[in-house]
């Protein structure tokens, strides 16, 4: 359910960014969503379609760019993607969560002139 409020803010931010821009219509908004952000893609798209009706964003495609979580191995001093567990593929030590994969931001807004 928190996707509703997150999407509401996403729409507001996009509208604010476009208020001084001349364009015919918004064609696409690209959003980066980390796998650890807690945001469900399908819910984000669902609420986006609802919340953009009657706005300058109506009809725009919401393109979600997934961002994998990266773990950090203190023994190897390397980052790695999590597979089944948190084990480092090089040394089998336990990796620690990082900020990689928690992202949620607008990467770009595409418009037709």
C-alpha positions, -999 to 999 in steps of 0.1 A, spaced: 0 0 0 29 24 5 34 23 -32 4 47 -35 22 74 -15 55 68 -32 39 71 -66 20 102 -55 54 118 -47 69 105 -79 41 122 -99 45 155 -79 83 155 -85 79 149 -122 53 176 -125 75 201 -106 104 193 -129 83 200 -160 65 231 -149 89 254 -168 95 232 -198 77 236 -232 65 202 -246 35 186 -262 33 155 -240 53 133 -217 62 100 -234 82 81 -208 95 84 -172 124 61 -163 126 52 -126 154 32 -110 141 8 -84 165 -12 -62 155 -47 -53 158 -39 -16 137 -7 -18 106 -26 -8 87 -12 -39 67 -36 -59 69 -28 -97 34 -39 -106 19 -17 -78 40 13 -88 27 9 -124 -9 4 -113 -9 36 -91 10 56 -117 -17 49 -143 -44 60 -117 -26 91 -104 -16 105 -137 -51 106 -152 -60 142 -159 -23 154 -154 5 164 -178 18 128 -173 -13 110 -185 -5 85 -211 33 84 -203 50 51 -201 65 43 -167 98 24 -174 112 7 -143 149 0 -143 157 -27 -117 189 -22 -97 204 -53 -81 216 -54 -45 253 -55 -39 268 -71 -9 303 -63 4 328 -89 15 351 -75 42 376 -103 38 381 -98 0 372 -61 0 349 -67 -30 313 -61 -39 292 -89 -53 256 -96 -63 236 -118 -40 226 -151 -56 209 -176 -32 224 -163 0 249 -137 13 280 -158 7 309 -143 -12 316 -162 -44 354 -158 -40 360 -167 -4 327 -180 10 327 -153 38 294 -137 47 288 -105 28 272 -74 43 243 -54 29 252 -21 13 232 9 0 233 -6 -35 199 -20 -42 179 4 -20 177 31 -47 145 47 -59 147 78 -81 136 93 -114 164 87 -139 149 107 -168 117 122 -182 112 120 -219 89 144 -238 77 152 -273 84 188 -284 
